[in-house]
Amino acid sequence: MLAEKNDTVEKKGAMQFLREVRTELNKVSWPTKNELISYTSVVGLTVVIVCALIWGCDTAFAKLFRVILG
């Protein structure tokens, strides 16, 4: 009997949770298409720049260690 009661509580809890999630998602201020494209471009450019910096540092350190270690 106790297990049946817990199952019911869990199902009601899950359904209530999903209803609340839907309500909150309706409150979200979603970006426009142009904003989304702009934000995506900024992220893409930032990733390229950071990758280039990491590659440059890696190359410089590799050459430095080759000189030091002979």
Beta strands, then each sheet from edge to edge (+ up, - down):
end
